[in-house]
Amino acid sequence: MKKNHVGYWVALGLFAAVYTFSSVMDLTGIGPAKATMEHLGYPAYVDTILGVWKAGAVVALLSPRLPRLKEWAYAGIMFDLTGGFVSHVMSGDPLPKPIVPVVMLALAMTSYLLRPADRKLESASADASPRRALAPAR
């Protein structure tokens, strides 16, 4: 149990640090983010949108409670990073570039899988009785 807790915070901490840095680069246009987006063919305003969403995702993941918001943040991260991978592959970028979103996704999914119970969304079906679900309609 303790290993999972440490693994969760290490993965989340690394992910949050890199994603925060990426958000700042998207929002300020500093660093390679702007050139990368231009190379991939995206308009400049997409940087701002992604920067805001990335910052919001980091805040949601680091905040206590808010399990439903965390689920949405992880979903958005999945969309962002798989989209980044596909964009790099489709534009013909050499191998190191498409691997970066895959590594980031691995960190995010590690934190998702290792997250403590108090950071998980309780399943809506957990309250439903299995007998009720299998019982024929009357």
C-alpha positions in Angstrom: 0.0 0.0 0.0 2.8 2.4 0.9 4.6 1.7 -2.4 1.5 2.6 -4.3 1.2 5.9 -2.4 4.8 6.8 -3.1 4.6 5.8 -6.7 1.4 7.8 -7.1 3.0 11.0 -5.8 6.3 10.5 -7.7 4.4 9.9 -11.0 2.0 12.8 -10.3 4.7 15.1 -9.2 6.8 14.5 -12.3 3.8 14.8 -14.6 2.5 17.9 -12.9 5.9 19.6 -13.1 6.4 18.9 -16.8 2.8 19.7 -17.7 2.9 23.0 -15.7 6.1 23.9 -17.6 4.4 23.0 -20.9 1.4 25.1 -19.9 3.6 28.2 -19.2 5.3 27.7 -22.5 2.0 27.5 -24.3 0.6 30.6 -22.6 3.7 32.8 -23.0 5.0 31.6 -26.4 8.5 31.0 -24.8 10.5 28.0 -25.8 9.9 25.5 -28.5 6.1 25.2 -28.0 5.2 27.9 -30.5 7.6 26.6 -33.2 6.3 23.1 -32.7 2.7 24.1 -33.0 3.5 26.1 -36.2 5.4 23.1 -37.6 2.4 20.8 -36.9 0.1 23.3 -38.7 -2.0 24.5 -35.7 -3.1 28.1 -35.5 -1.5 30.2 -32.7 -4.7 30.4 -30.6 -4.5 26.6 -30.0 -1.4 27.2 -27.8 -3.5 29.5 -25.5 -6.4 27.0 -25.3 -4.0 24.1 -24.5 -2.1 26.2 -22.0 -5.3 27.0 -20.1 -6.5 23.4 -20.2 -3.1 22.0 -19.1 -3.0 24.4 -16.1 -6.5 23.5 -15.1 -5.7 19.8 -15.3 -2.7 20.2 -13.0 -4.7 22.2 -10.5 -7.5 19.5 -10.6 -5.1 16.7 -10.1 -3.2 18.3 -7.3 -6.3 19.5 -5.4 -7.8 17.3 -2.7 -11.2 15.8 -3.3 -12.9 16.7 -6.6 -12.8 13.1 -7.9 -15.2 13.8 -10.9 -13.1 16.8 -12.0 -9.9 14.6 -11.7 -11.6 12.0 -14.0 -12.3 14.8 -16.6 -8.7 16.1 -16.2 -7.2 12.6 -16.9 -9.5 12.3 -19.9 -8.4 15.7 -21.3 -4.8 14.7 -20.7 -5.4 11.5 -22.7 -6.9 13.5 -25.6 -4.1 16.0 -25.5 -1.2 13.6 -25.4 -2.6 11.0 -27.9 -3.4 14.0 -30.2 0.2 15.2 -29.8 1.6 11.7 -30.6 -0.6 11.4 -33.7 0.2 14.9 -34.8 4.0 14.3 -34.6 3.7 10.9 -36.4 1.5 12.3 -39.2 3.8 15.3 -39.8 6.7 12.9 -40.3 8.7 14.0 -37.2 11.7 11.8 -36.3 11.4 9.4 -33.5 12.3 11.4 -30.4 9.4 13.8 -30.9 6.5 11.4 -31.0 7.9 9.6 -27.9 7.6 12.6 -25.6 3.8 12.5 -25.5 3.9 8.7 -25.0 6.2 9.1 -22.0 4.0 11.9 -20.5 1.0 9.7 -21.0 2.7 6.8 -19.2 3.4 9.1 -16.2 -0.2 10.3 -16.2 -1.6 6.8 -16.5 0.7 5.6 -13.7 -0.6 8.2 -11.4 -4.2 7.4 -12.5 -3.7 3.7 -11.7 -1.9 4.2 -8.4 -4.2 7.0 -7.0 -5.5 6.5 -3.5 -9.1 5.7 -2.8 -9.9 9.3 -1.7 -8.9 10.5 -5.1 -11.1 8.1 -7.1 -14.6 8.6 -8.3 -17.0 6.1 -6.7 -18.7 4.1 -9.4 -22.4 5.0 -9.8 -23.1 1.3 -10.3 -21.5 0.4 -6.9 -24.7 1.4 -5.2 -26.9 -0.7 -7.4 -27.6 -4.2 -6.2 -26.4 -7.0 -8.5 -29.7 -8.8 -7.9 -31.7 -5.7 -9.0 -29.6 -5.5 -12.2 -30.3 -9.1 -13.0 -33.9 -9.3 -12.0 -36.4 -9.4 -14.9 -38.5 -6.4 -15.4 -42.1 -6.6 -14.2 
